[in-house]
Amino acid sequence: MKRRVAKVALITIAILLAIGAMVLIKEYLLLKKIERAMKSPSPAQAEAKSGTDSAESAEPRRQAFVTKVTRQSGGDQVTAYVNFAAFRRTVEAQPEAISRWGSLRWKVLEDTPALCIRNLAQTTPFSALGVAAGDCITHLDGESINQPMRNLGIWLSLAGRERLTVDTLRGDRKISYTLLKQRQ
């Protein structure tokens, strides 16, 4: 009887591990697509040069991800409501949308790893936050941005999150964004 229970438990654990591995692989592949999109030449650069906006680049902006933005401490503390689930669905459906919004590059700022925004399109779904080219994300929920497993955990739980804190640097100025789940 004990052997049978142990065998069933072992099979159940193996199945759960296999399912978990498949989910992680799926998410990893999506994040690789996003990474490729972020590294590709940005249509935002072309938009900035030409001064026009194509219909294709306008598509992802139709979704209002950010609402009700408030600023305190001279703009250094920003609070906004964000539709995390809609953002995640959009990125999953169109990873290339990120490259239309701009591009990101890794940089080290005085021993602090950062993900810096470059080539930002004139209008993005997050323009309401006041994000600018040159802003560098240093921390997510108080954790350094260079922790891949932590960042993956944030991505995996994004649709169900109640809040996300993003710390950035703009030159020597620290700007903190508190993003709260948008109520439907």
Backbone as CSV, one residue per row, in Angstrom:
resi,resn,N_x,N_y,N_z,CA_x,CA_y,CA_z,C_x,C_y,C_z
1,MET,0.819,-1.192,0.000,0.000,0.000,0.000,0.871,1.268,0.000
2,LYS,1.934,1.285,0.844,2.820,2.438,0.907,3.535,2.643,-0.415
3,ARG,3.925,1.553,-1.066,4.598,1.673,-2.367,3.664,2.274,-3.409
4,ARG,2.423,1.880,-3.364,1.450,2.390,-4.337,1.239,3.896,-4.129
5,VAL,1.108,4.324,-2.880,0.942,5.739,-2.564,2.196,6.516,-2.984
6,ALA,3.358,5.958,-2.706,4.610,6.608,-3.085,4.719,6.734,-4.607
7,LYS,4.286,5.686,-5.314,4.346,5.702,-6.777,3.407,6.779,-7.330
8,VAL,2.188,6.854,-6.800,1.218,7.863,-7.244,1.755,9.262,-6.940
9,ALA,2.320,9.441,-5.755,2.880,10.736,-5.387,4.021,11.116,-6.321
10,LEU,4.873,10.169,-6.648,5.990,10.417,-7.550,5.514,10.796,-8.950
11,ILE,4.521,10.098,-9.438,3.959,10.401,-10.762,3.329,11.795,-10.752
12,THR,2.593,12.105,-9.690,1.955,13.421,-9.582,3.008,14.528,-9.568
13,ILE,4.062,14.344,-8.808,5.143,15.333,-8.744,5.797,15.489,-10.109
14,ALA,6.037,14.386,-10.802,6.657,14.443,-12.128,5.775,15.217,-13.107
15,ILE,4.472,14.983,-13.050,3.545,15.689,-13.946,3.538,17.182,-13.630
16,LEU,3.489,17.536,-12.344,3.494,18.949,-11.956,4.790,19.638,-12.364
17,LEU,5.908,18.954,-12.203,7.187,19.524,-12.636,7.219,19.731,-14.146
18,ALA,6.672,18.775,-14.900,6.637,18.901,-16.357,5.773,20.091,-16.771
19,ILE,4.622,20.262,-16.127,3.740,21.390,-16.442,4.444,22.705,-16.098
20,GLY,5.073,22.756,-14.930,5.812,23.951,-14.528,6.919,24.286,-15.514
21,ALA,7.627,23.266,-15.974,8.709,23.485,-16.944,8.150,24.033,-18.255
22,MET,7.007,23.510,-18.700,6.403,24.004,-19.945,5.993,25.466,-19.816
23,VAL,5.422,25.847,-18.673,5.026,27.240,-18.455,6.260,28.140,-18.465
24,LEU,7.312,27.722,-17.773,8.539,28.527,-17.744,9.161,28.657,-19.129
25,ILE,9.157,27.593,-19.889,9.705,27.649,-21.252,8.893,28.613,-22.107
26,LYS,7.557,28.542,-22.000,6.687,29.444,-22.758,6.983,30.902,-22.396
27,GLU,7.088,31.194,-21.108,7.370,32.555,-20.662,8.777,32.991,-21.082
28,TYR,9.733,32.083,-20.985,11.103,32.393,-21.394,11.139,32.760,-22.880
29,LEU,10.456,31.984,-23.705,10.436,32.273,-25.144,9.780,33.618,-25.425
30,LEU,8.723,33.938,-24.687,8.087,35.241,-24.852,9.055,36.355,-24.465
31,LEU,9.751,36.184,-23.346,10.709,37.205,-22.920,11.858,37.347,-23.913
32,LYS,12.269,36.260,-24.552,13.302,36.344,-25.598,12.787,37.148,-26.789
33,LYS,11.498,36.961,-27.157,10.910,37.753,-28.240,10.911,39.233,-27.869
34,ILE,10.551,39.509,-26.618,10.537,40.894,-26.154,11.951,41.465,-26.204
35,GLU,12.932,40.676,-25.762,14.323,41.127,-25.795,14.768,41.435,-27.220
36,ARG,14.415,40.565,-28.167,14.775,40.816,-29.576,14.094,42.081,-30.074
37,ALA,12.830,42.272,-29.679,12.099,43.468,-30.112,12.755,44.727,-29.549
38,MET,13.234,44.649,-28.305,13.872,45.815,-27.695,15.206,46.137,-28.347
39,LYS,15.882,45.134,-28.891,17.186,45.354,-29.507,17.089,45.732,-30.978
40,SER,15.939,45.475,-31.599,15.806,45.759,-33.027,15.733,47.263,-33.244
41,PRO,16.089,47.715,-34.449,15.973,49.148,-34.735,14.539,49.591,-34.494
42,SER,14.403,50.633,-33.750,13.098,51.085,-33.312,12.394,51.925,-34.373
43,PRO,11.127,51.593,-34.697,10.353,52.473,-35.565,10.149,53.845,-34.929
44,ALA,10.343,53.935,-33.612,10.248,55.242,-32.954,11.319,56.172,-33.493
45,GLN,12.486,55.613,-33.851,13.542,56.438,-34.441,13.075,56.988,-35.775
46,ALA,12.493,56.142,-36.593,11.997,56.577,-37.901,10.887,57.612,-37.733
47,GLU,10.010,57.365,-36.727,8.919,58.307,-36.463,9.484,59.657,-36.059
48,ALA,10.504,59.656,-35.208,11.104,60.912,-34.755,11.744,61.657,-35.917
49,LYS,12.393,60.916,-36.841,13.050,61.551,-37.981,12.040,62.109,-38.975
50,SER,10.979,61.317,-39.234,10.031,61.727,-40.258,8.952,62.653,-39.719
51,GLY,8.708,62.570,-38.394,7.658,63.400,-37.805,6.272,62.863,-38.061
52,THR,6.175,61.651,-38.590,4.871,61.061,-38.848,4.690,59.832,-37.992
53,ASP,3.470,59.384,-37.951,3.120,58.219,-37.140,2.369,57.244,-38.032
54,SER,2.883,56.046,-38.153,2.224,55.064,-39.010,1.028,54.451,-38.305
55,ALA,0.110,53.882,-39.059,-1.051,53.210,-38.477,-0.608,52.026,-37.640
56,GLU,0.446,51.350,-38.071,0.922,50.184,-37.328,1.419,50.587,-35.950
57,SER,2.151,51.695,-35.845,2.669,52.101,-34.545,1.569,52.681,-33.667
58,ALA,0.476,53.130,-34.263,-0.625,53.668,-33.471,-1.441,52.559,-32.824
59,GLU,-1.439,51.379,-33.366,-2.274,50.278,-32.884,-2.151,50.003,-31.392
60,PRO,-0.941,49.805,-30.836,-0.871,49.481,-29.424,-1.288,50.619,-28.503
61,ARG,-1.303,51.863,-29.000,-1.650,52.994,-28.156,-3.137,53.090,-27.877
62,ARG,-3.958,52.408,-28.621,-5.408,52.517,-28.440,-5.831,52.043,-27.056
63,GLN,-5.082,51.139,-26.467,-5.372,50.644,-25.134,-4.852,51.645,-24.105
64,ALA,-5.726,52.114,-23.235,-5.295,53.030,-22.177,-4.833,52.202,-20.981
65,PHE,-3.534,51.994,-20.883,-2.984,51.211,-19.777,-2.915,52.033,-18.494
66,VAL,-2.674,53.332,-18.616,-2.432,54.193,-17.456,-3.560,55.213,-17.324
67,THR,-4.081,55.355,-16.089,-5.111,56.361,-15.815,-4.815,57.016,-14.466
68,LYS,-5.428,58.132,-14.235,-5.391,58.837,-12.950,-3.978,58.954,-12.380
69,VAL,-3.188,59.786,-12.999,-1.797,60.011,-12.590,-1.736,61.211,-11.644
70,THR,-1.076,61.029,-10.501,-0.845,62.136,-9.572,0.651,62.230,-9.287
71,ARG,1.114,63.476,-9.104,2.531,63.717,-8.841,2.686,64.452,-7.515
72,GLN,3.708,64.049,-6.749,4.018,64.705,-5.486,5.508,64.970,-5.435
73,SER,5.946,65.710,-4.453,7.370,66.021,-4.238,8.015,66.574,-5.500
74,GLY,7.364,67.542,-6.112,7.915,68.156,-7.311,8.001,67.206,-8.494
75,GLY,7.183,66.164,-8.496,7.178,65.205,-9.602,8.069,64.000,-9.367
76,ASP,8.729,63.943,-8.214,9.619,62.816,-7.934,8.872,61.576,-7.427
77,GLN,7.634,61.745,-7.012,6.783,60.637,-6.589,5.551,60.640,-7.496
78,VAL,5.410,59.595,-8.297,4.294,59.507,-9.238,3.453,58.292,-8.866
79,THR,2.152,58.499,-8.743,1.224,57.407,-8.483,0.247,57.352,-9.642
80,ALA,-0.005,56.146,-10.131,-0.928,55.999,-11.262,-1.631,54.653,-11.169
81,TYR,-2.767,54.583,-11.805,-3.492,53.326,-11.919,-3.169,52.726,-13.274
82,VAL,-2.840,51.441,-13.279,-2.398,50.758,-14.501,-3.212,49.491,-14.692
83,ASN,-3.589,49.234,-15.928,-4.260,47.981,-16.266,-3.165,46.967,-16.608
84,PHE,-2.629,46.322,-15.562,-1.533,45.373,-15.733,-1.908,44.231,-16.672
85,ALA,-3.138,43.713,-16.522,-3.569,42.562,-17.329,-3.618,42.923,-18.811
86,ALA,-4.146,44.104,-19.136,-4.218,44.524,-20.540,-2.826,44.733,-21.117
87,PHE,-1.913,45.304,-20.317,-0.540,45.498,-20.779,0.095,44.150,-21.089
88,ARG,-0.034,43.202,-20.185,0.575,41.886,-20.402,-0.029,41.211,-21.639
89,ARG,-1.362,41.278,-21.781,-2.004,40.664,-22.961,-1.492,41.294,-24.256
90,THR,-1.341,42.611,-24.265,-0.861,43.301,-25.461,0.551,42.866,-25.812
91,VAL,1.420,42.807,-24.811,2.812,42.423,-25.061,2.901,40.961,-25.482
92,GLU,2.083,40.095,-24.884,2.086,38.687,-25.291,1.611,38.531,-26.732
93,ALA,0.597,39.296,-27.108,0.051,39.196,-28.461,0.953,39.859,-29.494
94,GLN,1.625,40.945,-29.099,2.465,41.712,-30.018,3.764,42.128,-29.342
95,PRO,4.714,41.203,-29.135,5.973,41.599,-28.496,6.685,42.725,-29.243
96,GLU,6.458,42.811,-30.545,7.100,43.857,-31.332,6.540,45.246,-31.016
97,ALA,5.406,45.305,-30.317,4.835,46.603,-29.939,5.816,47.392,-29.081
98,ILE,6.577,46.697,-28.262,7.538,47.381,-27.397,8.547,48.163,-28.227
99,SER,8.991,47.587,-29.337,9.981,48.308,-30.158,9.357,49.531,-30.820
100,ARG,8.038,49.533,-31.011,7.374,50.720,-31.567,7.270,51.826,-30.522
101,TRP,7.296,51.455,-29.247,7.219,52.449,-28.180,8.585,53.046,-27.896
102,GLY,9.655,52.314,-28.191,11.005,52.789,-27.914,11.936,51.611,-27.733
103,SER,13.095,51.855,-27.148,14.036,50.757,-26.915,14.684,50.928,-25.544
104,LEU,15.164,49.816,-25.017,15.815,49.775,-23.714,17.207,49.198,-23.872
105,ARG,18.129,49.661,-23.044,19.492,49.123,-23.051,19.998,49.046,-21.620
106,TRP,20.796,48.019,-21.340,21.411,47.871,-20.022,22.547,48.864,-19.876
107,LYS,22.704,49.369,-18.658,23.764,50.313,-18.352,24.088,50.172,-16.860
108,VAL,25.299,50.464,-16.470,25.667,50.467,-15.053,25.910,51.918,-14.650
109,LEU,25.156,52.375,-13.646,25.249,53.750,-13.151,25.839,53.724,-11.744
110,GLU,27.119,54.058,-11.629,27.793,54.057,-10.332,27.516,52.765,-9.556
111,ASP,27.856,51.652,-10.121,27.688,50.325,-9.532,26.233,49.867,-9.426
112,THR,25.308,50.596,-10.005,23.902,50.203,-9.982,23.477,49.803,-11.387
113,PRO,23.101,48.527,-11.584,22.618,48.133,-12.900,21.290,48.831,-13.199
114,ALA,21.102,49.200,-14.442,19.891,49.914,-14.823,19.478,49.541,-16.232
115,LEU,18.197,49.608,-16.469,17.631,49.399,-17.795,17.179,50.773,-18.265
116,CYS,17.910,51.350,-19.227,17.698,52.736,-19.635,16.853,52.835,-20.905
117,ILE,15.955,53.803,-20.906,15.043,54.027,-22.027,15.756,54.885,-23.065
118,ARG,15.757,54.373,-24.290,16.356,55.097,-25.413,15.335,55.186,-26.534
119,ASN,15.501,56.152,-27.394,14.680,56.254,-28.607,13.191,56.131,-28.303
120,LEU,12.707,56.876,-27.340,11.309,56.820,-26.937,10.433,57.477,-27.996
121,ALA,9.374,56.791,-28.394,8.427,57.364,-29.357,7.752,58.581,-28.726
122,GLN,7.235,59.459,-29.553,6.605,60.680,-29.040,5.398,60.371,-28.167
123,THR,4.635,59.357,-28.535,3.460,58.966,-27.762,3.518,57.461,-27.533
124,THR,3.446,57.059,-26.271,3.429,55.641,-25.905,2.288,55.422,-24.926
125,PRO,1.955,54.165,-24.642,0.903,53.916,-23.655,1.255,54.454,-22.262
126,PHE,2.533,54.730,-22.014,2.951,55.196,-20.696,3.356,56.662,-20.685
127,SER,3.026,57.405,-21.734,3.359,58.830,-21.802,2.744,59.606,-20.642
128,ALA,1.573,59.190,-20.193,0.893,59.896,-19.105,1.718,59.909,-17.818
129,LEU,2.615,58.943,-17.661,3.462,58.893,-16.466,4.546,59.966,-16.486
130,GLY,4.858,60.489,-17.651,5.928,61.465,-17.769,7.282,60.825,-18.002
131,VAL,7.288,59.576,-18.431,8.529,58.866,-18.723,9.232,59.569,-19.879
132,ALA,10.560,59.655,-19.791,11.327,60.356,-20.822,12.510,59.508,-21.270
133,ALA,12.950,59.753,-22.500,14.161,59.084,-22.984,15.299,59.462,-22.042
134,GLY,16.118,58.490,-21.706,17.216,58.713,-20.770,16.909,58.258,-19.356
135,ASP,15.617,58.069,-19.039,15.265,57.532,-17.721,15.818,56.120,-17.602
136,CYS,16.335,55.782,-16.419,16.921,54.463,-16.194,16.218,53.780,-15.030
137,ILE,15.636,52.624,-15.289,14.960,51.838,-14.252,16.037,51.123,-13.445
138,THR,16.017,51.329,-12.127,17.034,50.718,-11.267,16.469,49.639,-10.347
139,HIS,15.196,49.788,-9.935,14.608,48.832,-8.991,13.141,48.572,-9.318
140,LEU,12.729,47.334,-9.103,11.324,46.935,-9.185,10.952,46.393,-7.811
141,ASP,9.967,46.999,-7.186,9.557,46.604,-5.828,10.741,46.524,-4.873
142,GLY,11.664,47.480,-4.989,12.798,47.555,-4.090,13.951,46.624,-4.418
143,GLU,13.788,45.749,-5.406,14.835,44.803,-5.797,15.572,45.323,-7.018
144,SER,16.870,45.101,-7.057,17.690,45.508,-8.189,17.120,44.933,-9.490
145,ILE,17.160,45.713,-10.546,16.598,45.322,-11.845,17.333,44.140,-12.461
146,ASN,18.541,43.864,-12.015,19.334,42.818,-12.670,19.139,41.435,-12.053
147,GLN,18.014,41.180,-11.458,17.726,39.869,-10.882,16.702,39.163,-11.768
148,PRO,17.185,38.383,-12.748,16.302,37.795,-13.749,15.160,36.953,-13.175
149,MET,15.430,36.161,-12.158,14.357,35.325,-11.606,13.294,36.184,-10.923
150,ARG,13.703,37.231,-10.241,12.758,38.138,-9.603,11.943,38.872,-10.671
151,ASN,12.622,39.329,-11.711,11.926,40.022,-12.796,10.945,39.091,-13.497
152,LEU,11.341,37.828,-13.692,10.435,36.851,-14.296,9.223,36.650,-13.399
153,GLY,9.444,36.591,-12.093,8.336,36.445,-11.147,7.367,37.609,-11.236
154,ILE,7.898,38.817,-11.381,7.033,39.993,-11.529,6.235,39.882,-12.819
155,TRP,6.899,39.488,-13.909,6.200,39.332,-15.186,5.101,38.275,-15.086
156,LEU,5.419,37.125,-14.487,4.442,36.036,-14.387,3.225,36.438,-13.563
157,SER,3.435,37.268,-12.544,2.335,37.655,-11.656,1.721,39.006,-12.027
158,LEU,2.183,39.609,-13.102,1.782,40.973,-13.440,0.269,41.154,-13.550
159,ALA,-0.418,40.261,-14.241,-1.860,40.429,-14.462,-2.644,40.453,-13.148
160,GLY,-2.166,39.769,-12.128,-2.879,39.703,-10.859,-2.340,40.626,-9.779
161,ARG,-1.338,41.408,-10.102,-0.715,42.282,-9.083,-1.639,43.422,-8.677
162,GLU,-1.500,43.828,-7.431,-2.238,44.975,-6.916,-1.417,46.258,-7.055
163,ARG,-0.077,46.121,-7.028,0.791,47.292,-7.128,2.179,46.877,-7.591
164,LEU,2.885,47.836,-8.153,4.271,47.652,-8.566,4.972,48.992,-8.359
165,THR,6.118,48.954,-7.694,6.904,50.157,-7.485,8.109,50.113,-8.412
166,VAL,8.312,51.176,-9.168,9.417,51.267,-10.116,10.243,52.499,-9.762
167,ASP,11.515,52.277,-9.441,12.419,53.387,-9.138,13.285,53.656,-10.358
168,THR,13.399,54.944,-10.705,14.183,55.328,-11.875,15.117,56.467,-11.519
169,LEU,16.089,56.656,-12.393,16.976,57.810,-12.306,16.859,58.600,-13.599
170,ARG,16.758,59.910,-13.454,16.801,60.822,-14.599,17.933,61.791,-14.295
171,GLY,19.107,61.476,-14.823,20.306,62.217,-14.421,20.604,61.861,-12.971
172,ASP,20.656,62.869,-12.097,20.876,62.645,-10.669,19.569,62.596,-9.881
173,ARG,18.463,62.777,-10.551,17.149,62.852,-9.905,16.502,61.476,-9.833
174,LYS,16.078,61.076,-8.634,15.372,59.804,-8.454,13.868,60.054,-8.563
175,ILE,13.214,59.267,-9.423,11.765,59.358,-9.586,11.197,57.975,-9.281
176,SER,10.237,57.936,-8.358,9.602,56.665,-7.979,8.167,56.653,-8.480
177,TYR,7.815,55.553,-9.133,6.462,55.354,-9.647,5.792,54.268,-8.815
178,THR,4.645,54.583,-8.263,3.821,53.575,-7.595,2.661,53.300,-8.532
179,LEU,2.663,52.108,-9.100,1.637,51.725,-10.060,0.639,50.820,-9.350
180,LEU,-0.611,51.235,-9.326,-1.674,50.511,-8.640,-2.584,49.859,-9.666
181,LYS,-3.155,48.736,-9.303,-4.046,48.011,-10.221,-5.283,48.866,-10.497
182,GLN,-5.535,49.038,-11.784,-6.691,49.806,-12.236,-7.956,48.992,-11.973
183,ARG,-8.913,49.616,-11.349,-10.198,48.947,-11.058,-11.111,49.062,-12.259
184,GLN,-11.717,47.945,-12.643,-12.605,47.953,-13.812,-13.952,48.526,-13.456
